[in-house]
Amino acid sequence: MQAIDFTEDLDLEIKINEKFDSIYSLSYALIDLQAVANSVSYITTHREDRVEKLPSTVRTFGKKYKDELKLKRFSEGSFVATVTAGVVTGLILKFLDKYFGSAHEIHNHTHIHIGESKPPIQVNFQDHELEKRINEVLDEIEIVNDDIEKSLENAINAVNGSGVLGNQQIVYASNGLTVLARDIERLGLHINTSV
């Protein structure tokens, strides 16, 4: 398989397996999903940053990154959409599938999948060969219980070391994983990853 180039866009399907009972709860889950994409774009384009808390859900900030997830198709149900995303954003979203699909804790709430239950978020690349390759890489990473930041670092190191990006590397601001971890944690709270 050829290496993925950062200038490419990836088509992927995102499913949030949550029974939204109001527009309010759906809206906040989608805002938090977009915030993760905003943060990924921001931390990978700003090498040094002193911002401790990125305003990733604020409209004036988010507007700059509105095209990070381009909606291609939306279906009825909990939430199912086909989107186009940049390479790094797509890889981080796929990491969320793995992260939220494992037993872990967020704010001391344990989320464990048993039997046929679906993970709270599912991300699948439209390119099945790419899907297979990325799954092979991410299946080998260590998910650290109650430490999104360390789990993210493990995932990025695994992707960088896998050769799937060729000679390119995912590089981010020095505090980037801390910033991104906060957005992922907030998304997890809005898509019911706790029982």
MDAnalysis code that builds the backbone (N, CA, C; Angstrom):
import MDAnalysis as mda
import numpy as np

u = mda.Universe.empty(585, n_residues=195, atom_resindex=np.repeat(np.arange(195), 3), trajectory=True)
u.add_TopologyAttr("name", ["N", "CA", "C"] * 195)
u.add_TopologyAttr("resid", np.arange(1, 196))
u.add_TopologyAttr("resname", ["MET", "GLN", "ALA", "ILE", "ASP", "PHE", "THR", "GLU", "ASP", "LEU", "ASP", "LEU", "GLU", "ILE", "LYS", "ILE", "ASN", "GLU", "LYS", "PHE", "ASP", "SER", "ILE", "TYR", "SER", "LEU", "SER", "TYR", "ALA", "LEU", "ILE", "ASP", "LEU", "GLN", "ALA", "VAL", "ALA", "ASN", "SER", "VAL", "SER", "TYR", "ILE", "THR", "THR", "HIS", "ARG", "GLU", "ASP", "ARG", "VAL", "GLU", "LYS", "LEU", "PRO", "SER", "THR", "VAL", "ARG", "THR", "PHE", "GLY", "LYS", "LYS", "TYR", "LYS", "ASP", "GLU", "LEU", "LYS", "LEU", "LYS", "ARG", "PHE", "SER", "GLU", "GLY", "SER", "PHE", "VAL", "ALA", "THR", "VAL", "THR", "ALA", "GLY", "VAL", "VAL", "THR", "GLY", "LEU", "ILE", "LEU", "LYS", "PHE", "LEU", "ASP", "LYS", "TYR", "PHE", "GLY", "SER", "ALA", "HIS", "GLU", "ILE", "HIS", "ASN", "HIS", "THR", "HIS", "ILE", "HIS", "ILE", "GLY", "GLU", "SER", "LYS", "PRO", "PRO", "ILE", "GLN", "VAL", "ASN", "PHE", "GLN", "ASP", "HIS", "GLU", "LEU", "GLU", "LYS", "ARG", "ILE", "ASN", "GLU", "VAL", "LEU", "ASP", "GLU", "ILE", "GLU", "ILE", "VAL", "ASN", "ASP", "ASP", "ILE", "GLU", "LYS", "SER", "LEU", "GLU", "ASN", "ALA", "ILE", "ASN", "ALA", "VAL", "ASN", "GLY", "SER", "GLY", "VAL", "LEU", "GLY", "ASN", "GLN", "GLN", "ILE", "VAL", "TYR", "ALA", "SER", "ASN", "GLY", "LEU", "THR", "VAL", "LEU", "ALA", "ARG", "ASP", "ILE", "GLU", "ARG", "LEU", "GLY", "LEU", "HIS", "ILE", "ASN", "THR", "SER", "VAL"])
u.atoms.positions = np.array([
    [0.843, -1.183, 0.000],
    [0.000, 0.000, 0.000],
    [0.886, 1.243, 0.000],
    [0.493, 2.212, -0.798],
    [1.228, 3.459, -0.875],
    [1.007, 4.271, 0.397],
    [1.983, 5.085, 0.747],
    [1.862, 5.945, 1.924],
    [0.793, 7.005, 1.681],
    [0.151, 7.428, 2.747],
    [-0.854, 8.484, 2.666],
    [-0.133, 9.821, 2.683],
    [-0.542, 10.729, 1.825],
    [0.028, 12.068, 1.773],
    [-0.866, 13.006, 2.580],
    [-0.259, 13.880, 3.377],
    [-1.030, 14.808, 4.213],
    [-1.916, 15.749, 3.411],
    [-1.614, 15.949, 2.136],
    [-2.425, 16.861, 1.335],
    [-3.714, 16.205, 0.853],
    [-3.818, 14.894, 1.027],
    [-5.026, 14.174, 0.625],
    [-6.155, 14.426, 1.622],
    [-7.371, 14.233, 1.144],
    [-8.536, 14.197, 2.021],
    [-9.016, 12.757, 2.067],
    [-9.546, 12.362, 3.206],
    [-10.062, 11.007, 3.383],
    [-11.570, 11.054, 3.541],
    [-12.261, 10.119, 2.936],
    [-13.693, 9.982, 3.143],
    [-13.900, 8.932, 4.223],
    [-14.687, 9.276, 5.224],
    [-14.963, 8.329, 6.279],
    [-16.387, 8.469, 6.768],
    [-16.890, 7.383, 7.330],
    [-18.235, 7.386, 7.889],
    [-18.116, 7.430, 9.397],
    [-18.869, 8.332, 9.995],
    [-18.878, 8.474, 11.451],
    [-20.268, 8.095, 11.946],
    [-20.304, 7.195, 12.918],
    [-21.563, 6.830, 13.572],
    [-21.438, 7.139, 15.048],
    [-22.374, 7.877, 15.586],
    [-22.443, 8.067, 17.025],
    [-23.641, 7.255, 17.498],
    [-23.358, 6.194, 18.202],
    [-24.400, 5.248, 18.631],
    [-25.023, 5.692, 19.944],
    [-25.712, 6.778, 19.870],
    [-26.368, 7.363, 21.032],
    [-27.803, 7.651, 20.633],
    [-28.727, 7.418, 21.511],
    [-30.133, 7.722, 21.246],
    [-30.369, 9.156, 21.690],
    [-30.249, 10.093, 20.767],
    [-30.440, 11.497, 21.113],
    [-31.924, 11.776, 21.265],
    [-32.290, 12.325, 22.408],
    [-33.703, 12.584, 22.665],
    [-34.069, 14.055, 22.514],
    [-33.079, 14.872, 22.147],
    [-33.366, 16.288, 21.924],
    [-32.352, 16.865, 20.941],
    [-32.758, 17.940, 20.296],
    [-31.857, 18.665, 19.408],
    [-30.676, 19.196, 20.221],
    [-30.941, 19.610, 21.444],
    [-29.900, 20.131, 22.327],
    [-28.766, 19.120, 22.508],
    [-29.096, 17.891, 22.873],
    [-28.054, 16.887, 23.126],
    [-27.326, 16.512, 21.831],
    [-28.040, 16.412, 20.705],
    [-27.401, 16.134, 19.420],
    [-26.465, 17.286, 19.039],
    [-26.929, 18.507, 19.221],
    [-26.119, 19.678, 18.864],
    [-24.809, 19.706, 19.626],
    [-24.866, 19.457, 20.922],
    [-23.634, 19.502, 21.706],
    [-22.691, 18.362, 21.363],
    [-23.208, 17.200, 21.043],
    [-22.340, 16.101, 20.615],
    [-21.638, 16.471, 19.309],
    [-22.371, 17.079, 18.376],
    [-21.776, 17.475, 17.098],
    [-20.788, 18.628, 17.267],
    [-21.086, 19.571, 18.157],
    [-20.146, 20.657, 18.438],
    [-18.849, 20.077, 18.984],
    [-18.963, 19.105, 19.875],
    [-17.769, 18.500, 20.462],
    [-16.998, 17.670, 19.442],
    [-17.694, 17.009, 18.526],
    [-17.024, 16.284, 17.452],
    [-16.246, 17.261, 16.567],
    [-16.870, 18.369, 16.202],
    [-16.191, 19.401, 15.405],
    [-15.029, 19.999, 16.186],
    [-15.191, 20.171, 17.488],
    [-14.120, 20.730, 18.320],
    [-12.877, 19.841, 18.287],
    [-13.070, 18.530, 18.270],
    [-11.925, 17.618, 18.163],
    [-11.204, 17.870, 16.839],
    [-11.955, 17.996, 15.748],
    [-11.350, 18.273, 14.439],
    [-10.655, 19.631, 14.446],
    [-11.269, 20.638, 15.068],
    [-10.660, 21.967, 15.174],
    [-9.319, 21.873, 15.895],
    [-9.312, 21.168, 17.016],
    [-8.095, 21.057, 17.827],
    [-6.989, 20.326, 17.082],
    [-7.351, 19.256, 16.370],
    [-6.345, 18.516, 15.605],
    [-5.691, 19.447, 14.596],
    [-6.498, 20.201, 13.870],
    [-5.965, 21.115, 12.868],
    [-5.099, 22.187, 13.515],
    [-5.571, 22.726, 14.613],
    [-4.836, 23.798, 15.291],
    [-3.489, 23.317, 15.825],
    [-3.480, 22.211, 16.541],
    [-2.233, 21.775, 17.179],
    [-1.199, 21.271, 16.177],
    [-1.659, 20.871, 14.988],
    [-0.700, 20.403, 13.984],
    [-0.216, 21.523, 13.068],
    [-0.786, 22.718, 13.196],
    [-0.319, 23.854, 12.394],
    [0.359, 24.923, 13.249],
    [0.249, 24.838, 14.560],
    [0.903, 25.770, 15.489],
    [1.913, 24.968, 16.300],
    [3.170, 25.086, 15.940],
    [4.212, 24.257, 16.572],
    [4.443, 24.598, 18.033],
    [4.387, 25.864, 18.375],
    [4.551, 26.285, 19.760],
    [3.321, 27.086, 20.138],
    [2.750, 26.764, 21.266],
    [1.543, 27.458, 21.671],
    [1.473, 27.487, 23.184],
    [1.080, 28.616, 23.717],
    [0.985, 28.745, 25.167],
    [-0.456, 28.637, 25.656],
    [-1.366, 28.403, 24.746],
    [-2.775, 28.285, 25.115],
    [-2.971, 26.997, 25.908],
    [-3.466, 27.120, 27.113],
    [-3.720, 25.936, 27.940],
    [-5.088, 25.343, 27.633],
    [-6.045, 26.223, 27.325],
    [-7.384, 25.743, 26.998],
    [-7.800, 26.388, 25.683],
    [-7.831, 25.597, 24.651],
    [-8.170, 26.085, 23.324],
    [-9.671, 26.369, 23.245],
    [-10.077, 27.518, 22.692],
    [-11.519, 27.838, 22.600],
    [-12.175, 27.122, 21.423],
    [-12.009, 25.803, 21.357],
    [-12.398, 25.047, 20.171],
    [-13.901, 24.956, 19.934],
    [-14.711, 25.286, 20.944],
    [-16.162, 25.248, 20.739],
    [-16.747, 26.647, 20.517],
    [-15.922, 27.670, 20.580],
    [-16.376, 29.046, 20.370],
    [-16.531, 29.280, 18.869],
    [-17.644, 29.864, 18.475],
    [-17.952, 30.030, 17.045],
    [-16.883, 30.796, 16.276],
    [-16.353, 31.876, 16.861],
    [-15.365, 32.671, 16.136],
    [-14.088, 31.871, 15.881],
    [-13.713, 30.993, 16.804],
    [-12.549, 30.138, 16.610],
    [-12.889, 29.022, 15.619],
    [-14.018, 28.352, 15.836],
    [-14.424, 27.216, 15.012],
    [-14.655, 27.551, 13.555],
    [-15.055, 28.783, 13.286],
    [-15.332, 29.188, 11.901],
    [-14.103, 29.029, 11.013],
    [-12.907, 29.231, 11.591],
    [-11.666, 29.086, 10.825],
    [-11.457, 27.639, 10.376],
    [-12.060, 26.703, 11.095],
    [-11.839, 25.275, 10.830],
    [-13.115, 24.575, 10.362],
    [-14.070, 25.346, 9.870],
    [-15.373, 24.787, 9.509],
    [-15.305, 23.713, 8.430],
    [-14.257, 23.718, 7.629],
    [-14.136, 22.731, 6.564],
    [-13.296, 21.523, 6.959],
    [-12.932, 21.397, 8.230],
    [-12.155, 20.234, 8.685],
    [-12.954, 18.946, 8.526],
    [-14.248, 19.027, 8.699],
    [-15.140, 17.885, 8.445],
    [-16.198, 18.359, 7.462],
    [-16.051, 17.977, 6.213],
    [-17.011, 18.375, 5.180],
    [-18.084, 17.303, 5.074],
    [-19.313, 17.694, 5.307],
    [-20.438, 16.764, 5.282],
    [-20.752, 16.360, 3.847],
    [-20.767, 15.049, 3.608],
    [-21.099, 14.529, 2.284],
    [-22.475, 13.881, 2.279],
    [-22.816, 13.216, 3.389],
    [-24.104, 12.535, 3.489],
    [-24.480, 12.435, 4.959],
    [-25.768, 12.584, 5.238],
    [-26.275, 12.487, 6.593],
    [-27.492, 11.575, 6.579],
    [-27.575, 10.650, 7.526],
    [-28.696, 9.708, 7.581],
    [-29.455, 9.852, 8.883],
    [-30.699, 9.404, 8.864],
    [-31.499, 9.393, 10.079],
    [-30.960, 8.369, 11.050],
    [-31.356, 8.532, 12.287],
    [-30.896, 7.606, 13.311],
    [-30.188, 8.374, 14.391],
    [-29.357, 7.695, 15.132],
    [-28.621, 8.371, 16.191],
    [-27.790, 9.489, 15.561],
    [-26.836, 9.165, 14.756],
    [-26.094, 10.103, 13.917],
    [-25.209, 9.271, 13.023],
    [-25.418, 9.379, 11.729],
    [-24.580, 8.691, 10.748],
    [-24.313, 9.693, 9.634],
    [-23.043, 9.913, 9.342],
    [-22.695, 10.856, 8.282],
    [-21.434, 10.398, 7.582],
    [-21.365, 10.643, 6.292],
    [-20.138, 10.462, 5.538],
    [-19.520, 11.843, 5.411],
    [-18.254, 11.947, 5.779],
    [-17.564, 13.233, 5.762],
    [-16.225, 13.089, 5.055],
    [-15.686, 14.213, 4.667],
    [-14.323, 14.277, 4.149],
    [-13.497, 15.019, 5.182],
    [-12.343, 14.454, 5.510],
    [-11.480, 15.050, 6.524],
    [-10.035, 14.977, 6.062],
    [-9.218, 15.823, 6.621],
    [-7.790, 15.747, 6.367],
    [-7.231, 14.454, 6.942],
    [-6.056, 14.083, 6.511],
    [-5.446, 12.817, 6.909],
    [-5.304, 12.714, 8.428],
    [-4.704, 13.714, 9.057],
    [-4.465, 13.630, 10.501],
    [-5.783, 13.639, 11.262],
    [-6.728, 14.459, 10.850],
    [-8.037, 14.474, 11.503],
    [-8.705, 13.106, 11.383],
    [-8.653, 12.519, 10.194],
    [-9.229, 11.185, 9.996],
    [-8.588, 10.136, 10.883],
    [-7.263, 10.199, 11.020],
    [-6.558, 9.236, 11.865],
    [-6.931, 9.410, 13.344],
    [-7.051, 10.651, 13.786],
    [-7.428, 10.891, 15.186],
    [-8.868, 10.446, 15.428],
    [-9.756, 10.683, 14.474],
    [-11.133, 10.210, 14.628],
    [-11.181, 8.684, 14.691],
    [-10.371, 8.018, 13.892],
    [-10.305, 6.555, 13.944],
    [-9.766, 6.098, 15.297],
    [-8.810, 6.840, 15.854],
    [-8.323, 6.551, 17.199],
    [-9.469, 6.610, 18.210],
    [-10.374, 7.599, 18.050],
    [-11.511, 7.711, 18.975],
    [-12.370, 6.459, 18.957],
    [-12.552, 5.878, 17.772],
    [-13.288, 4.623, 17.634],
    [-12.650, 3.572, 18.541],
    [-11.335, 3.449, 18.474],
    [-10.602, 2.470, 19.284],
    [-10.646, 2.844, 20.763],
    [-10.420, 4.117, 21.056],
    [-10.356, 4.562, 22.443],
    [-11.696, 4.373, 23.152],
    [-12.760, 4.887, 22.552],
    [-14.071, 4.774, 23.185],
    [-14.622, 3.353, 23.105],
    [-14.061, 2.540, 22.230],
    [-14.499, 1.155, 22.109],
    [-13.870, 0.225, 23.122],
    [-12.898, 0.722, 23.892],
    [-12.253, -0.107, 24.909],
    [-12.813, 0.245, 26.281],
    [-12.576, -0.633, 27.231],
    [-12.990, -0.340, 28.605],
    [-12.039, 0.708, 29.155],
    [-12.558, 1.805, 29.654],
    [-11.728, 2.852, 30.202],
    [-12.559, 3.737, 31.111],
    [-11.912, 4.708, 31.686],
    [-12.613, 5.645, 32.556],
    [-12.456, 7.056, 32.023],
    [-13.542, 7.824, 32.138],
    [-13.504, 9.249, 31.864],
    [-14.183, 9.909, 33.051],
    [-13.496, 10.786, 33.714],
    [-14.022, 11.437, 34.918],
    [-14.577, 10.420, 35.905],
    [-13.859, 9.335, 36.091],
    [-14.220, 8.284, 37.049],
    [-15.509, 7.540, 36.706],
    [-15.998, 7.663, 35.472],
    [-17.132, 6.879, 35.006],
    [-16.588, 5.789, 34.091],
    [-16.842, 4.557, 34.410],
    [-16.315, 3.457, 33.612],
    [-17.254, 3.148, 32.470],
    [-16.685, 2.909, 31.315],
    [-17.467, 2.524, 30.147],
    [-16.934, 1.190, 29.653],
    [-17.742, 0.172, 29.670],
    [-17.315, -1.160, 29.246],
    [-18.327, -1.689, 28.240],
    [-17.839, -2.208, 27.130],
    [-18.721, -2.800, 26.123],
    [-18.797, -4.293, 26.346],
    [-19.996, -4.803, 26.437],
    [-20.195, -6.231, 26.674],
    [-21.049, -6.800, 25.549],
    [-20.629, -7.936, 25.036],
    [-21.441, -8.648, 24.038],
    [-21.665, -7.844, 22.784],
    [-22.922, -7.678, 22.421],
    [-23.292, -7.052, 21.155],
    [-23.409, -5.538, 21.225],
    [-23.154, -4.934, 22.385],
    [-23.311, -3.484, 22.455],
    [-22.318, -2.802, 21.509],
    [-22.734, -1.698, 20.941],
    [-21.909, -0.971, 19.985],
    [-21.096, 0.085, 20.721],
    [-19.881, 0.338, 20.254],
    [-19.123, 1.436, 20.868],
    [-19.848, 2.748, 20.613],
    [-19.624, 3.748, 21.451],
    [-20.363, 5.004, 21.300],
    [-20.073, 5.746, 20.008],
    [-18.887, 5.560, 19.441],
    [-18.573, 6.199, 18.171],
    [-17.848, 5.182, 17.295],
    [-18.239, 5.139, 16.041],
    [-17.600, 4.247, 15.076],
    [-17.158, 5.089, 13.883],
    [-15.922, 4.881, 13.454],
    [-15.369, 5.617, 12.323],
    [-14.794, 4.603, 11.352],
    [-15.237, 4.654, 10.114],
    [-14.762, 3.729, 9.090],
    [-14.350, 4.498, 7.844],
    [-13.136, 4.199, 7.362],
    [-12.669, 4.806, 6.124],
    [-13.397, 4.167, 4.947],
    [-13.707, 4.953, 3.939],
    [-14.349, 4.433, 2.736],
    [-13.374, 3.565, 1.933],
    [-12.088, 3.853, 2.054],
    [-11.046, 3.059, 1.409],
    [-10.771, 1.851, 2.307],
    [-11.235, 0.676, 1.892],
    [-11.156, -0.524, 2.739],
    [-9.720, -0.988, 2.983],
    [-8.839, -0.783, 2.023],
    [-7.429, -1.147, 2.210],
    [-6.794, -0.252, 3.276],
    [-7.102, 1.037, 3.216],
    [-6.605, 1.969, 4.226],
    [-7.179, 1.619, 5.595],
    [-8.447, 1.299, 5.634],
    [-9.115, 0.902, 6.887],
    [-8.385, -0.272, 7.535],
    [-8.076, -1.254, 6.731],
    [-7.389, -2.446, 7.231],
    [-6.015, -2.083, 7.788],
    [-5.277, -1.283, 7.050],
    [-3.914, -0.900, 7.458],
    [-3.917, -0.079, 8.745],
    [-4.813, 0.892, 8.830],
    [-4.896, 1.728, 10.034],
    [-5.340, 0.894, 11.232],
    [-6.293, -0.005, 11.028],
    [-6.726, -0.885, 12.128],
    [-5.568, -1.734, 12.640],
    [-4.735, -2.239, 11.728],
    [-3.574, -3.039, 12.143],
    [-2.651, -2.217, 13.034],
    [-2.451, -0.959, 12.682],
    [-1.575, -0.089, 13.474],
    [-2.212, 0.223, 14.822],
    [-3.472, 0.645, 14.811],
    [-4.124, 1.064, 16.049],
    [-4.459, -0.105, 16.969],
    [-4.648, -1.304, 16.412],
    [-4.909, -2.473, 17.258],
    [-3.724, -2.813, 18.146],
    [-2.540, -2.355, 17.766],
    [-1.322, -2.660, 18.530],
    [-1.011, -1.638, 19.620],
    [-1.729, -0.514, 19.636],
    [-1.389, 0.517, 20.621],
    [-1.941, 0.168, 21.998],
    [-1.267, 0.703, 23.000],
    [-1.737, 0.529, 24.368],
    [-2.685, 1.668, 24.702],
    [-3.919, 1.322, 25.074],
    [-4.880, 2.299, 25.572],
    [-4.642, 2.384, 27.071],
    [-4.282, 3.547, 27.542],
    [-3.981, 3.737, 28.962],
    [-5.248, 4.172, 29.679],
    [-5.674, 3.372, 30.638],
    [-6.902, 3.642, 31.381],
    [-6.861, 5.035, 32.009],
    [-7.885, 5.825, 31.747],
    [-8.066, 7.157, 32.318],
    [-6.947, 8.131, 31.938],
    [-6.314, 7.927, 30.774],
    [-5.263, 8.844, 30.325],
    [-5.339, 8.997, 28.800],
    [-6.251, 9.865, 28.375],
    [-6.445, 10.096, 26.948],
    [-5.157, 10.612, 26.323],
    [-4.480, 11.506, 27.038],
    [-3.267, 12.119, 26.505],
    [-2.198, 11.071, 26.194],
    [-1.936, 10.162, 27.110],
    [-0.931, 9.115, 26.893],
    [-1.392, 8.168, 25.785],
    [-2.678, 7.852, 25.755],
    [-3.213, 6.982, 24.709],
    [-3.060, 7.632, 23.337],
    [-3.308, 8.946, 23.251],
    [-3.107, 9.695, 22.004],
    [-1.648, 9.653, 21.575],
    [-0.756, 9.865, 22.535],
    [0.676, 9.825, 22.241],
    [1.072, 8.450, 21.701],
    [0.544, 7.392, 22.316],
    [0.821, 6.034, 21.842],
    [0.328, 5.845, 20.407],
    [-0.866, 6.369, 20.117],
    [-1.446, 6.219, 18.782],
    [-0.628, 6.979, 17.743],
    [-0.268, 8.217, 18.040],
    [0.503, 9.023, 17.085],
    [1.878, 8.398, 16.848],
    [2.516, 7.943, 17.918],
    [3.825, 7.286, 17.762],
    [3.705, 6.022, 16.911],
    [2.626, 5.272, 17.106],
    [2.430, 4.048, 16.323],
    [2.212, 4.374, 14.847],
    [1.388, 5.389, 14.563],
    [1.149, 5.790, 13.171],
    [2.450, 6.304, 12.554],
    [3.174, 7.163, 13.282],
    [4.437, 7.696, 12.761],
    [5.444, 6.590, 12.486],
    [5.481, 5.577, 13.335],
    [6.440, 4.497, 13.181],
    [6.029, 3.414, 12.202],
    [4.781, 3.426, 11.777],
    [4.249, 2.347, 10.939],
    [4.638, 2.450, 9.467],
    [4.992, 3.629, 9.023],
    [5.290, 3.820, 7.605],
    [4.053, 4.120, 6.775],
    [2.880, 4.103, 7.379],
    [1.650, 4.371, 6.629],
    [1.642, 5.798, 6.072],
    [2.412, 6.687, 6.699],
    [2.509, 8.069, 6.224],
    [3.777, 8.308, 5.409],
    [4.476, 7.234, 5.074],
    [5.738, 7.373, 4.349],
    [6.770, 8.048, 5.227],
    [7.433, 9.070, 4.697],
    [8.438, 9.806, 5.458],
    [7.843, 10.954, 6.268],
    [6.542, 11.184, 6.131],
    [5.884, 12.258, 6.863],
    [5.648, 11.826, 8.309],
    [5.548, 12.781, 9.198],
    [5.293, 12.524, 10.600],
    [4.192, 13.458, 11.085],
    [3.359, 12.971, 11.980],
    [2.390, 13.849, 12.638],
    [3.169, 14.621, 13.695],
    [3.199, 15.940, 13.541],
    [3.899, 16.821, 14.461],
    [2.858, 17.774, 15.041],
    [3.012, 18.112, 16.313],
    [2.005, 18.946, 16.970],
    [2.673, 19.870, 17.978],
    [1.942, 20.909, 18.382],
    [2.436, 21.854, 19.384],
    [2.803, 21.107, 20.654],
    [3.741, 21.665, 21.410],
    [4.258, 20.981, 22.590],
    [3.162, 20.612, 23.597],
    [2.154, 21.441, 23.722],
    [1.049, 21.125, 24.634],
    [-0.176, 20.608, 23.869],
    [0.044, 20.218, 22.628],
    [-1.073, 19.835, 21.758],
    [-1.912, 18.679, 22.263],
    [-1.283, 17.649, 22.806],
    [-2.055, 16.493, 23.257],
    [-2.913, 16.826, 24.471],
    [-2.424, 17.723, 25.320],
    [-3.220, 18.159, 26.475],
    [-4.468, 18.876, 25.996],
    [-4.288, 19.766, 25.021],
    [-5.405, 20.534, 24.455],
    [-6.410, 19.589, 23.788],
    [-5.921, 18.688, 22.966],
    [-6.794, 17.764, 22.247],
    [-7.497, 16.800, 23.202],
    [-6.791, 16.347, 24.225],
    [-7.376, 15.411, 25.191],
    [-8.599, 16.004, 25.873],
    [-8.562, 17.302, 26.163],
    [-9.725, 17.959, 26.798],
    [-10.948, 17.910, 25.889],
    [-10.748, 18.148, 24.595],
    [-11.887, 18.098, 23.663],
    [-12.415, 16.680, 23.519],
    [-11.528, 15.711, 23.490],
    [-11.958, 14.314, 23.386],
    [-12.724, 13.902, 24.640],
    [-12.233, 14.337, 25.787],
    [-12.905, 14.017, 27.052],
    [-14.315, 14.606, 27.068],
    [-14.450, 15.860, 26.615],
    [-15.770, 16.502, 26.583],
    [-16.694, 15.782, 25.601],
    [-16.170, 15.382, 24.441],
    [-16.973, 14.617, 23.483],
    [-17.457, 13.330, 24.129],
    [-16.574, 12.642, 24.841],
    [-16.945, 11.396, 25.510],
    [-18.080, 11.570, 26.489],
    [-18.114, 12.695, 27.165],
    [-19.191, 12.939, 28.117],
    [-20.526, 13.180, 27.407],
    [-20.478, 13.757, 26.194],
    [-21.719, 14.047, 25.472],
    [-22.232, 12.875, 24.646],
    [-21.414, 11.850, 24.428],
    [-21.913, 10.707, 23.672],
    [-22.083, 9.481, 24.568],
    [-22.295, 9.754, 25.841],
    [-22.663, 8.721, 26.795],
    [-21.663, 7.569, 26.846],
    [-20.417, 7.919, 27.114],
    [-19.422, 6.845, 27.257],
    [-19.329, 6.370, 28.689],
    [-20.229, 6.834, 29.544],
    [-20.202, 6.363, 30.921],
    [-21.494, 5.600, 31.225],
    [-21.398, 4.613, 32.089],
    [-22.575, 3.831, 32.484],
    [-22.801, 4.009, 33.968],
])
